[in-house]
Amino acid sequence: MSIDKDTAARVAKLARIRVEDDALPALANELSNIIGFMEQLNEVDVDGVEPMTSVTPQRLYRRTDVINDGDQQGAVLANAPDAREGFFAVPKVVE
């Protein structure tokens, strides 16, 4: 598939990219090359090929989904400038 200058101008307008008139032929050529490469990829036979998440075969670590309170209250409040009764203490902002 070949992209002409008018189509390249329309794509640039839709993408909100300002392209000068003298650069439109180069943009059209580059878009045509991209579409040509995509057409080449469509010709590749991928039947029976498993989808992959990485180029190296690895199993992702999965933890059990358990609800808990985190048990980190002391560590979190240790960084607070003012903590009282297990909560962050903040100055009153409503008069």
VOBA-1610 file (N, C-alpha, C; in pm, whole numbers, padded with zeros to 5 digits, always signed):
BEGIN
Met+00085-00118+00000Met+00000+00000+00000Met+00089+00124+00000Ser+00052+00218-00082Ser+00131+00340-00094Ser+00051+00459-00040Ile+00117+00538+00041Ile+00055+00658+00097Ile+00094+00777+00010Asp-00005+00855-00030Asp+00026+00974-00110Asp+00043+01096-00019Lys+00077+01207-00081Lys+00106+01330-00006Lys-00017+01382+00068Asp-00135+01371+00005Asp-00257+01420+00069Asp-00293+01337+00194Thr-00274+01205+00184Thr-00302+01119+00299Thr-00204+01147+00411Ala-00079+01170+00377Ala+00021+01203+00479Ala-00015+01335+00549Ala-00064+01431+00473Ala-00105+01559+00532Ala-00223+01539+00625Arg-00316+01452+00586Arg-00433+01425+00670Arg-00391+01353+00799Val-00302+01256+00788Val-00253+01186+00907Val-00183+01284+01000Ala-00102+01371+00946Ala-00032+01470+01028Ala-00132+01563+01097Lys-00238+01601+01026Lys-00339+01689+01086Lys-00412+01616+01197Leu-00449+01489+01175Leu-00518+01411+01278Leu-00431+01390+01400Ala-00299+01378+01379Ala-00206+01359+01489Ala-00165+01492+01551Arg-00217+01599+01498Arg-00185+01734+01544Arg-00036+01762+01537Ile+00023+01720+01424Ile+00165+01744+01398Ile+00175+01838+01280Arg+00247+01947+01298Arg+00265+02041+01187Arg+00381+01991+01100Val+00349+01968+00973Val+00449+01922+00878Val+00450+02020+00762Glu+00566+02071+00731Glu+00578+02165+00620Glu+00552+02092+00488Asp+00508+02166+00387Asp+00473+02107+00258Asp+00590+02035+00193Asp+00711+02088+00210Asp+00826+02023+00147Asp+00867+01893+00218Ala+00817+01870+00341Ala+00849+01748+00414Ala+00743+01640+00396Leu+00632+01674+00330Leu+00524+01576+00313Leu+00564+01455+00229Pro+00639+01469+00120Pro+00677+01350+00045Pro+00762+01251+00128Ala+00851+01303+00209Ala+00933+01216+00293Ala+00846+01146+00397Leu+00749+01218+00454Leu+00658+01158+00551Leu+00573+01050+00485Ala+00523+01077+00365Ala+00443+00979+00292Ala+00526+00854+00264Asn+00651+00871+00225Asn+00739+00757+00199Asn+00762+00676+00326Glu+00785+00744+00437Glu+00810+00674+00564Glu+00686+00598+00611Leu+00569+00660+00597Leu+00445+00592+00633Leu+00421+00470+00545Ser+00453+00482+00415Ser+00439+00369+00324Ser+00532+00255+00364Asn+00654+00289+00405Asn+00749+00187+00451Asn+00699+00116+00576Ile+00639+00192+00667Ile+00586+00133+00791Ile+00472+00037+00758Ile+00381+00080+00671Ile+00269-00006+00634Ile+00319-00129+00558Gly+00420-00111+00474Gly+00478-00225+00404Gly+00538-00326+00500Phe+00605-00279+00603Phe+00662-00369+00703Phe+00551-00442+00779Met+00442-00372+00810Met+00330-00436+00878Met+00269-00544+00789Glu+00262-00519+00659Glu+00210-00620+00567Glu+00302-00742+00563Gln+00433-00718+00572Gln+00527-00831+00578Gln+00504-00913+00705Leu+00481-00846+00816Leu+00457-00918+00941Leu+00329-01000+00935Asn+00229-00953+00861Asn+00104-01028+00848Asn+00125-01158+00771Glu+00229-01168+00692Glu+00256-01288+00613Glu+00323-01398+00695Val+00373-01365+00812Val+00444-01463+00895Val+00343-01561+00954Asp+00374-01691+00945Asp+00288-01795+01000Asp+00316-01809+01149Val+00220-01774+01232Val+00237-01779+01377Val+00143-01881+01441Asp+00088-01972+01362Asp+00000-02074+01418Asp+00080-02164+01512Gly+00026-02183+01631Gly+00091-02269+01729Gly+00200-02201+01809Val+00223-02072+01789Val+00325-02001+01865Val+00259-01939+01987Glu+00310-01973+02103Glu+00254-01921+02227Glu+00290-01774+02245Pro+00197-01692+02294Pro+00232-01554+02327Pro+00335-01552+02440Met+00424-01452+02438Met+00527-01448+02541Met+00531-01311+02607Thr+00573-01311+02732Thr+00584-01187+02806Thr+00726-01136+02810Ser+00821-01220+02771Ser+00962-01184+02775Ser+01037-01269+02673Val+01155-01225+02635Val+01235-01303+02542Val+01303-01420+02611Thr+01310-01416+02743Thr+01366-01528+02818Thr+01252-01602+02886Pro+01252-01734+02880Pro+01144-01808+02945Pro+01156-01797+03097Gln+01058-01738+03157Gln+01060-01724+03302Gln+00917-01725+03355Arg+00902-01769+03475Arg+00772-01773+03540Arg+00765-01655+03634Leu+00660-01578+03626Leu+00643-01463+03713Leu+00606-01510+03853Tyr+00666-01445+03952Tyr+00636-01477+04091Tyr+00493-01433+04122Arg+00417-01520+04180Arg+00280-01487+04218Arg+00262-01516+04366Arg+00208-01419+04435Arg+00182-01438+04577Arg+00034-01466+04596Thr+00002-01525+04708Thr-00139-01550+04737Thr-00207-01418+04769Asp-00329-01406+04728Asp-00405-01284+04749Asp-00476-01293+04884Val-00410-01241+04986Val-00462-01250+05121Val-00486-01109+05174Ile-00600-01087+05234Ile-00632-00957+05292Ile-00571-00949+05431Asn-00496-00841+05457Asn-00441-00819+05591Asn-00429-00669+05613Asp-00397-00632+05736Asp-00386-00489+05767Asp-00247-00434+05737Gly-00156-00516+05692Gly-00022-00471+05658Gly+00074-00478+05775Asp+00023-00460+05895Asp+00104-00467+06016Asp+00227-00376+06007Gln+00208-00256+05954Gln+00319-00162+05935Gln+00291-00028+06003Gln+00194-00023+06092Gln+00155+00104+06152Gln+00273+00173+06221Gly+00350+00102+06297Gly+00462+00162+06368Gly+00567+00216+06273Ala+00598+00143+06166Ala+00698+00188+06070Ala+00650+00310+05992Val+00521+00314+05961Val+00466+00428+05886Val+00464+00552+05974Leu+00418+00536+06097Leu+00409+00652+06186Leu+00545+00699+06238Ala+00649+00617+06223Ala+00782+00658+06268Ala+00833+00778+06190Asn+00788+00796+06068Asn+00832+00909+05986Asn+00743+01031+06000Ala+00636+01020+06075Ala+00542+01132+06089Ala+00599+01237+06184Pro+00583+01365+06151Pro+00631+01469+06243Pro+00553+01471+06374Asp+00425+01429+06369Asp+00343+01426+06490Asp+00242+01313+06474Ala+00247+01216+06565Ala+00154+01104+06562Ala+00098+01085+06702Arg-00034+01066+06709Arg-00099+01046+06839Arg-00199+00931+06828Glu-00197+00844+06925Glu-00293+00734+06937Glu-00299+00648+06810Gly-00184+00633+06743Gly-00180+00547+06626Gly-00225+00613+06497Phe-00236+00747+06495Phe-00280+00820+06376Phe-00186+00936+06350Phe-00188+00988+06226Phe-00116+01111+06195Phe-00189+01226+06263Ala-00115+01314+06327Ala-00175+01432+06387Ala-00145+01552+06297Val-00250+01623+06261Val-00237+01739+06173Val-00300+01860+06238Pro-00253+01979+06205Pro-00313+02097+06265Pro-00454+02119+06212Lys-00535+02181+06295Lys-00674+02212+06257Lys-00672+02319+06148Val-00748+02297+06041Val-00749+02391+05930Val-00884+02459+05912Val-00987+02416+05984Val-01120+02474+05973Val-01141+02565+06095Glu-01188+02684+06068Glu-01212+02777+06180Glu-01356+02780+06219
//
